[in-house]
Structures are given as structure tokens and as C-alpha cells.
Amino acid sequence: MFHFFSKTFRFKHLLPAIVLLLFTIATRLQTFGNPLLNIDEEFYLFGGGLLLHGHLPYVDFWDRKPALLFVLYALFHLFGTYRVFAYQAGAALAVWGTSLLIYTMARTLTSRGGALVAGMLYCTGLTLCGGEGGQTPVFYTLLVAAALALVLFKIVMAPKVTIRLRYTGMLAMGLFGLSMQIKYTTVFEGLFLGCYMLWHAAQRGRTPRTLCVDATLWVAMAVLPTAAVFLFYAMIGDAHIWFFANVNSIFLRAGLMPAQTTHLKIRLLRLMAPFLVSWVLAAWLTNSKSAGPQRHFLTLWALAACGGVLVFGGWYYHYALPLFAPLAIVCSALWNKKFGQVWLCLLLVIQTAIAQERLYKHRVENGDRHTYQAYIAAMADPGGCLFVYEGPPILYDTQHWCGLTNHPFPGHFNEQAEIHSTGMNPSVELERVLTRKPTYIVTQDPAWAGENLTLRARLFQTLTQDYHEVYRHQGSETAVVVYQRITPKP
């Protein structure tokens, strides 16, 4: 009896978790220990280190990302010399946890095999679109999926409405509140979930007064984390700084050039097309008349997630990362058909192969830990101040950081769209930095499509006169160059 029970538990419950963990590690194995994966997460880790030294986001170093993101990366920064591996391991655990939730929710639509493939499609989808490291959706999707799973099993599939609806909704919206303090774009899925719960409760006979109380409590839970951060900044007299960074600056950011926007839209659609086609096939080939409320709920989630991307715009491929969780789940219903099983398996194999090739190309282009060591070796003066105009912000997370500017993210200097949205005048700030004569300046060749060419010309005027090249990492398309200030002869 015990042998039978343990065997059943192992294969029915433990085995999918093990498979998903091993697959998560396998799809991200190329990236572990590489500090040069992406400039965004490099900056988050650097910002987390600043936070540990008492420097506040928005006040001492400026960015528009929510404060909890930097708190999260501050925890990773506590691992010292192992901080890069720590954040990547944390990201892998978040992906694994999300894939388990996807597996559990997909089991309401299909068999264990289809649910397992859905979890694996999520893992490989992330690596396909720049989510191989610690981009914000890697972490907040875990919270979003947990909230959706909670509502799915406790409300949508519950036989009747009980008092737990209110408290389940509070917990789910609290998870969304935390997710918004990692990135605000989760508000679209949060609005969907709140509206769906109100509709569901109304259908089950809740009175208007009860619905008003529910809505008030749910909104309060969603707003609470952000309100707490705002109150903290208000107490120290910096409420206006917080408000500008978290609200105003988002709307002040200029749009991309039409040609660039069109190119990004086409690339994003091409990357997502297999998942979108699978979703359409699943809806077409499976019996929608016999679909339970769980399928309608999960389909609405996928629509809300897609709508959020369309409303927010941006169109960089990592903006598609929040879509993989709901799309993987709704696509899993395709497993119920023989054709669908073949289709999903082929999709998984092909996408995994493409993603791994893409990771290799990223490593060639951006470099790896050996490239990072070469950067550090090129900046031989331990007391030499560094200014990264365009390049990896992780170089700031060294002894070369001197606080030359409170806008250390390179894009806030070099990006044309950011000229009027960061609270600084990039030209004036660049002059201020150059006046302080940094020992090292890092930039990139050639200029990219959205770069502020006027600012670049001014920088290279100084580089030509007063600096010489000491290191160049040449990728397949671009090069990152380290310049050192020329020491005048006595």
C-alpha cells in the first residue's frame, strides 16, 4: 500500500515539477554567471547595490521603475561576488514557479502531457524574447499567475459563492499590488481580474451593497503597496520627485520614429505568431460548447494581457514576455487533439532550438564573464571615475562608480525619446559630467537608430581631443569601446 502511494505521488505530482525544473535550468544554462545579459537587469542590480548603501531611487539615482524592483535586486546584491549568479538563480526559480502554476491551470483544460508542454513552452518562450535573465516580467508574472490561479480554483471553479470570495479577491488583488511595484504594466491584467470577480459575484446573486464593499476592499489591496511607497517619499519630503518619476515621466517619453516602430511591430508579431496561431487552432478544433467557465476565464486573461501590450506599446520584443503565461495555457487545449499534440511538440522543439541559438548570438554580441573581466582589466586605475554613456551599466557596480550623475542609466542620456522625460537636460548634464573629467568613458559604435546624435557628436568631440581607446569588444553588429583620459605630460 505504501509503495503504491509513494509511486503514485511521485509520478502524478512530483515528476512534473522535476521535469519543469530541469527544463528551466537547461533553457537558461548558457546564461548563468554572465553579467552582460541585458542592460536593464544590469542596472537593476547596480541600483540594488546603491539602495543597500542608503541611496534612494528617484532621489539619489533616477529611474522610472517601481521601488520594489530595486528592493528585490538589493536582496540579490547581498550575495556579494556571487550577486550575478544570485539574481539569475532567483529568476530561474521564479520561472520554475510560474511554470508550475501554468501546469496546474492548464490541467483544467487538458491532460498532464498537454499541461506539461504548456509549462515548457512558457520557459522557452522567455528565452526566445529576451527573458533569459532577470527582466521584470520574469518576476512579476509569478505574482500575476499566482493571483489568477487563486481566483480560478477558489472562485471560478467553486460550486457556489461563499464569504471566501471577498477574502480570496483581497489576496489576489494584493498579489497584483505587489506585481505593480515591480512594473506598473500589470495594471491591465489587474483591472481585468477585478472586473471579472465583480461580474462573477453579481452573477451569483451578491447585492449591490456587497459588491461595493468587495470592490472597495479589492482596489485598496491593489493600491496599498504603491500607496505605502508614496507615503514614504511624502514623509521625507520627496513626494513630487516620486510622482514625476512614476507618473509624469511615463507620459513625457516621446514615441519612436515611424519606420522604427513598424520594424519592431513586425519583429514582435513574427515572434508571437506561433503562439497566436496555436491559440486560434485550439479555439477552432476543440469543442467550445462544452468548455467550462475555466476556459472562458483563461481566454479572457489572454485577451487582457494582449490588450495591455497593445495599449502600452513600445514594441521591443521583451514587451511580449507577459504574454507567454496566458498564451501557453490557452494553447494547451490543442493537446486534446492528435494533430494538436504533434503541433505543440514541434513548436516546443523548434522554439527551443531557435531560442538557444539566439542566446548564443547574444553572448557573442554582448559578451560574457570573460568580456566583463576584460572591461575591468582595461580600467586599470582603481580610483578612476567612470561614465557609461552607452554600454553595460554593470560596469558601474564596481569601485569606478563616483556618482558623476544621478541619471546613471545610459539610455536616459543617449536615447532621443528620453530628451524631455527624465527631469534633466541631457546636454547640460553631459557638460556637467565632462567638466568633472572622468577617467574612463564607455560608448558604443556605431550610433543606433534612436540615438540623440547631437549629444553623441558633443561627446565624441571631447573623446577625440582628450581620450584614447583602451579596449573594444567587437560584436557581430556593434562594438562597446572603453576610452581613457589622456594624462598630460609633465
N, C-alpha and C positions, 0 to 999 in steps of 0.2 A: 504493500500500500504506500509506504513512504517513498520507495523507489519510483513508483508510478507518479506520485505527486510531484517529486522533485524534477522528474524528467519532463512532465507537462509544463511546470513553471518555467523551466529553463528554455524550452523551445517556444512556448507561446508568449512569454513575457520578456525574458532576459535576452534571448538571442537577437531580436530586432534591435534592441538597444546597443548590443555589442557590435552588430553589423554596421549600424549607423555611426557609432563612434570610430570604428576602424576606417570607414569610408570618409568621414570628415577629416581624419588625420591624413589619409592618403591623398585627398584632393588638395590639401594645403601644405604638404610636406616640403615642397620646393621653397616655401616662404619662411619657414621657421628660422629665426635668428637673423633674418635680413632686415637691417634698419632702414633700408631705402625702398620700401614698398610703395609708399604714396605720400605726397607732401601733406595731405590733410592729417593723417594719423601721426605723422612725424611731429606736426605742430601740436596736436593734442597731447602727445607725450611730453613735449617740451613745456607746454602750458601747465600740465600736471605737476612738473618739477618746480615751476615758478610758484605755483599755489602752495606747495609744501614749504617754500621759503617765505611765505607771507605776502606774496604778490597777488592781488585780486584781479580776476578777469574784468575787462571793460575799463577799470581804473588804471592799473599798472601795466597791463598788456591787453590790447584791444582785439576783440573778435566778436562776431555776432552769434556764435554758438551758445546754447544754454549752459548755465554754470555746472549742472550735474555732470555733464560730459567731462569737464576738467577735473572734477572730484573723482570720477571713475578712473581717469588716467593718472591722477595723483596716487591712487592705490597701487597701480602698476609700477609707478616710479619708485615706490618704496623698496622694490626689489633691487635697486642699485644697478650694478653692472649687468644684471640679468633682466632689466626692465623691458627691453625689446622682446625677449622671449616671453616675459610675463604677460604683456598685453596681447601677444599673438596666441598664447595658450588660453588666455581668458576669452579671446574672440572665438577660438575653436570650441571651447566649452559652450559658449552662447549659441553657436551654430548647431552643435550637437543637441542642446536642449530644445532649440526651435524645431529641429528635425524630428525629435521625439513627439512634440506636440502636433506637428504635421501628420506624423504616422497615426497618432491617436484620433485626430479629427477625420483623416481620410478613411479610417476604419468604419466610419458611419456611412461611407459611400461605396466601399469596395472591400475586397478580401485583404488578407495580410500581405500578400505579394504586391498588390497594387499600392497599398499604403506604404510599404517599404520603398518601392520605387519612387513614390511621391517625396518621401523624406530625402532620398538620394538626389533626386532632381533639384531639390532646393539647395543642397550642398554644392553641387556642380554649377548650378546657375549663378551662385555668388561669385565663384572663381572665374566665371565667364565675363562678368561685368565689373571687375574691379573690387569685389568684396572679399578678396583672399586674405585681407588683413583685418584691421580694426576700424573700418568705416562705420559711421554712426548707425546705419540700418542693421548691421551685424548684431549690435547690442539691443537696439530698441525693438527690433522685430520679435525678440524673445518675449518682451513685455506685452507687445501687441498680441502675439499668438496666445500667450497665457490668458489674456483678457477674453479673447474670442473663444478659446476652449472652455473657459469658465462659464460663459453665457450659453454656449452650445449645449453643454451637458447638464447645467443646472437650471436653465430656463427654457431654451428652445425645445429640448427633447424631454423636458419634465412633463409628467402626465397632467399636472394641474398647477395653478399659480398658488403659492403659499407666501408666507411672510418672508421667506428666504429670497424672494425676487428682489426686494429692496436692498438687502444686505449683499447679495451677490452682485447687483448692479453697482453698489458703492465700491466693492472690492475691484470690480472690473474697471470702473472709471478711475479709481486710484492708480491702477497699473498704467492706464493711459496718461494720467497726470505725470507719472514718473517718466514715461516714454517721451513726453513733450519736453522734459528737461534734458533730454539727450538730443532731440531735434524736434522743432515745432511742427514739421510737416505731418506728424501723426495725428494732428487735429482733425484731418479729414476723415480718417477711419474712426476716430473717437466720436465725431458727430454722427456718423452712420450708426455706430453701436448704440449711442444714447437714444437716437430716434427709433431704432428698431425695438429696443426694450420698451419704450413708451407705447409704440404701436402694439406690441405683443401683449403688454399688460392691459391695454384698452380692449383688445380682442377677448381677453379672458375676464372682462367684467369689472375691472378696477374703476372706482368712482373718479370723477374729475378732481375732486379734492385730494384724493390719494395720489393720483398721477402728478399733481402739482408738487406734493411733498416729495415724491420719488425724484422728479426732475430736479428739484432744488438740491437735494442731497447728492445726486449724481454729478451735477455741474460743480458743486462745491468740492467734491472729491477730485474731480479732474483739474480744477483750478488751484487747489491747495498747494502743491509743490512749487508752482510758479509764483503764487502769491507770497509764499514764505521767502523765496529768494528776493523778490521785490521789496518786501518789508525789511529784510536785512540791509539791502542797499539804502533804503529810505532812512533807516536808523543811523547809518554812518554818513548821511548827507549826500549820497550819490545816486538818488533815485532818478534824476534826469539823465545821468550817464547810462544807467541800466536801460532806461526807456528808449534812449536813442539807439543803443546797440541792438536791443532785442526787438524793437518795433520799427522805428523810423528808418533805420539803415536798410532794412529789407526792401522797402518801397522806393528808396532813393537809388538803388542799384540800377544802372542802365541796362537795356537789353543788348543782346548780341547783334552783330551785323546780320542782315537777312540771309546772305549766302552761307554764313557760318551756321545759323540756326537751321537752315534747310539740310545742310550736311549732317548735323548732329541728329536731327529728327529721323533721317533716313537710316543712319547707323543704328540708332536706338530701336527703330521698328524692325530692322533686319535681325537684331539680336533677340528680340522678343517674339518674332514671328512664329517659331516652332511651338512655343507655349500657347500663343493665342490660337493657332491652328488646332492644337490638341484640345483646347477648351471648346472650340466650336464643334469639333468632331465628337467630343464627349456629350455635348448637349444634343447633337443630331442623332447619334447612334444609340444612345441609351434612352430608356423609356421615361420621359419627363412626367407622364401622367401618374406614375406610381412613385414618383420622387417624394420623399418625406420633407418635413419642414427644415431638416438639417441641410438639405441640398439647396433650397431656396436661400437660406441664411448664408451659407458659404458662397453662393453665387453673388449675392448682394455685397458681401465683403470684397470679393474680387473686383466687382464693378466700382466700389468706393475707392479701393486702392488705385485702380487705373485712373479714376476721376481726379484723385489727388495729384497724380503725376501730371495730368493734362492741365490742371489749374495752376500748379506751381511752376510748371515749365522748367527751363534750364537745359534739359535735353542731353546733358552729359550722361554717358552710359551708366555711371554709378547711381543715377537717379532711378534706374529701374530696379534696384535691389529690393525695395519693399514689395515688389510685385510677385516675387518668386514664391513666397509662402502661400498666399491665397491661390495663385495660379496652379501651383503643384497639387494642391488639394482638389480643386475642381477638375483638373485633368485626370486625377486618379480614377474617376468613374469610367474612363475609357478602358480600364483594365477588365471590366466586366464583359468585354467582347474579345474574341480571339484575335481579331485584327488589331484591336487596341493594345493587347499585350505585346504583340510584335512591334507595333509603332512606338510604344513607350520605352521598350528595351533598346530599340535602335536609337531613339532620341537620347537616352541616357548614355549609351556608348559613344555616340558621335559628339555630343556636347562635352562629355568628359575629356575626350581626346583633344577637341578644339581648345578647351579651357586650359589644359596642361601645356599645350603648345603656346598659348597666349601668355601663360605665366613665365615660360622660358624666355619669350621675346621681351617681356617686361624686365626680366632680370638683366638681359643683355643691354637694354636701353637705359635703365635706371641705375644698374649696378647692384652689388650685393655687399656683404660684410667686408669683403676684401677691398672693394672700392671705397667703402666708408673709412677703412683704415688708411687707405692711400690719401684720402682727403685730409685726415688728421695729421698724417706724416708730412704732408705738404705745408701745413700751417705749423712750422717748427717752433715759432716763438710762443712760448706758453702764455705770455702776457699780452699777446697781440689781439686787439679787438677785431671782431668780425661783423661784417654787414652782408647779409644774404639778400641781394636784390632779386635774384631769380635762381632758384636751386633748392636743395633739400634743407628744410628748416631743422632737421635733426642735428645739423652742424651747430646750431645754437645751444643745443643741450650738452655743452662742453664748457671748459674753462674760458673759451673765447667769447662767451656772451658778456657784453659790457653794458647792455641797456642803452644802446645808441638811439633807439627809438622805442616808443611804446606801441608801435604797429609792426611787430616783427614778422607777421605772415607776409611772405613775398608778394602774393597776389594783390594785396592792398596797395602796393606800390606800382607794380608793373602792368596791372590789368586796366585797360581802357574803361571798362564798365564800372570800375570802382572809384573813379575820379571824384565824384561828389557824394559818395555814400559812406565814407568811413570816419567822418568828422575831422579829417586832416586834409590839407592841401598837399598832394604828393610832391609837387615841385618844391614847395617851401620846405617840406620835411626832408627831401633828398638833399637840399642845400645844407640844412642843419646837420645832417649825418656826415656829409662830405667835409664840412668845416671841422669836424672833430677828427678827421684824418684816420679812419680805421686802417689797421694794419693789413687786413685781408678783406677783399670784396669778391663775392661769388655771383656769377651771372651765367647766362645760357646763350648759346649760338645755335642757329640763327634766331632772329626775333620770331615770335609766334603770332598767329593771325589776330589775336585780340589784344596785343600788347600796346601800351602807351608809347608810341615811337618818339614823341617829343622828349619824354623823360629818359628813354633809352639813349637818345643822342647826347643829352646832357651828361649822363653817367659816363659814356664812352669818351667824351671829351676829357674828363678827369683821368680815366683809366689810361688813355693814350699818353697823357703828359706825365703822370706821377706813379704809374703802376706797371708791373711786368707780370707775365703769366708764369705761374709756378706749377700748375697741374691742370690737366684736361682729361675728363672722362668722356670719351667719344662713343656715343651710342649709334644705333643704326640710322637715326634721323636727326638727333640733336647732340650737342656737347655741353657739358657743365664745366665751367672754367673757374679756377681759383686764381685771383690776382693778388700780388703782394706789393705793398707800397715800397717805392724805391727809397733806400736810405741815402740821404745826401752825403757826399764825401766831405771829410773834414777840410 
